[in-house]
Amino acid sequence: MTNYDIIILGGGPGGYSAAFRAAELGKKVAIVDDNNLGGVCLNWGCIPTKSLLKNAEAMDTINASKSYGISVDNISVDFKFILDKSTKARQRLSRGLHHQVKKHKIDFHAGYGTFVDKNTITVNAKNLTAETFIIATGSTPKRLPSLDVEQGKIIYAKDIFKMSTFPKSITIIGAGAIGVEFAYFFNSFGVQVTLIEAKENILPQEDIEVSNWVEKVFKKKNIKVQTNTIAETVDDEKVLISIGVEGNSKKIGLKNLGIEFKENNHINVDACGRTSVDNIYAVGDVIGSPWLAHVSQAEGVFVAEYLCGLDPKKIDYESIPACTYSKPEVASIGATEQELVKKNIEFKVAKSFFVANGKAVAVSSTDGFIKILVSPQNKILGAHIVGSNATEMISEISIIKSNNLTIQNIFDSIHPHPTFSEAIFETLLQLK
């Protein structure tokens, strides 16, 4: 039997971040994972999908080549190459994580861990004990059993990497970030796409103006968008389900320990990440929304530092940036205008369109706008960007908001010209 200070179940962003930080702080640490370090994010989500989306962006550029004075003929697309390229990207990063595990002198146990008691798990018939455990087992897509479709047609995001060719048509059920990104991807390669969302708007967590803008762009791309719609029967070649996730908390012995759960198999934790069992903590997707890799990482580091006796700053869940990597990109942080109105919170609005930005005009990427919501005390309450480089620009807003600074701090900085990011400065000038 091997004894540890901390054993972490799951090697995704929350798990490996916690492991690295705890090891740096002198703890004897082990990770238990199925050998695909990086979790869904690295292996099937964030990283490989961004590789796919880069190919879609390249295809868009080729299709618009005449607008750049370039003629391109006899275009061919190698779907297998596109998938292989994304696989190589995630394999390279996974190897890097395995190297970091060794560098930090963390023991790695390939397999699945099941709790025997609050201090013991079994992995491949071997018992491991620890003073403390961190559950970082992630999430799995929610199923839609009521859908009247041939089972062979139904796929989930992970299944796309097993496909051999593009389908002629695809219906995507669920228009959150995953659904919108794949709608853009397939549409770029000529697939007939129908995007169905049960709520009133696509990207329902975003500011309505942003959602409406993306829907307008998608319709111009001939993507069929259906909102306020419950999918029942679908005739397309493939049906991609992206209606949310549930926690990977089953079959690891948690109920026998008396662990408390929330809906959709998510584990209930307190403000420090502690479950209802005092030496077992949980981080990342398994504890619920927001299901974002950077949130998982932050939670992993926080819990590791807390367990090592430090006094880490609590995570500000009102200042978490969210990103959608479609075209146009979408990025946001903080409250939407609708939320502020509903709560009767006073605010000012600064808004500008990329059609007035020099860099956007120069590179023919004028689609979109920036909308920033500011308190009477000139603090940022929310920011919403739709357009090129939105997912990069949101970090500037994140720093200002997370540190409780005012927009004067942006005025005191000098932004390079010409850039997309200077549009943030120019937008806020309306409030100076």
PEPEUR-V689314 format. One line per field, one symbol per residue. ss: DSSP state (A for helix, B for strand, O for the rest). burial: + if it has 16 or more other ideal C-beta (glycine too) atoms within 10 Angstrom, else -. A space follows every 10 residues. Layout:
# PEPEUR-V689314
ss->???
burial->???
This chain:
# PEPEUR-V689314
ss->OBBBBBBBBO OBAAAAAAAA AAAAOOOOBB BBBOOOOBAA AAAOOAAAAA AAAAAAAAAA AAAOAAAAOO OOOOOOOOAA AAAAAAAAAA AAAAAAAAAA AAAOOOBBBB OOBBBBBOOB BBBOOBBBBB BBBBBOOOBB BOOOOOOBOO AAABBOAAAA AAOOOOOOBB BBBOOOAAAA AAAAAAAAOO OBBBBBOOOO OOOOOOOAAA AAAAAAAAAA OOOBBBOOOO OOBOOOOBBB BOOOBBBOOO OOOAAAAOOO BOAAAOBOOO OOOBOOOOOB BBOAAAAOOO OOAAAAAAAA AAAAAAAOOO OOOOOOAAAO OBBBOOOOOB BBBBOOAAAA AAOOOOOBBB BBBAAAOAAA AAOOOOOBBB BBBBOOOOBB BBBBBBBOOA AAAAAAAAAA AAOOOBOAAA AOOOOOOOOO OAAAAAAAAA AO
burial->---+++++++ ++++++++++ +++---++++ +++--+++++ +++++++++- +++-+++-++ ---------- ---------- -++--+--++ --++--+--- +--+-++++- -++++--+++ +-+----+-+ -+++++++++ +--+--+-+- --+++++--+ +----++-++ ++++++++++ +++++++++- +++++++--- +++-+++--+ +-+++-++-- --+-+++--- +--+-+-+++ +++-+++++- -+++--+-+- ----+++-+- --+++----+ ++++++++-- ++++++++++ ++++++++-- ----+---++ ++++++++++ +++++++--+ ------+--+ -+++--+-++ ----++++++ ++++---+-+ ++++++++++ +-++-+++-+ ++----+--+ --------++ +++++-++-- --
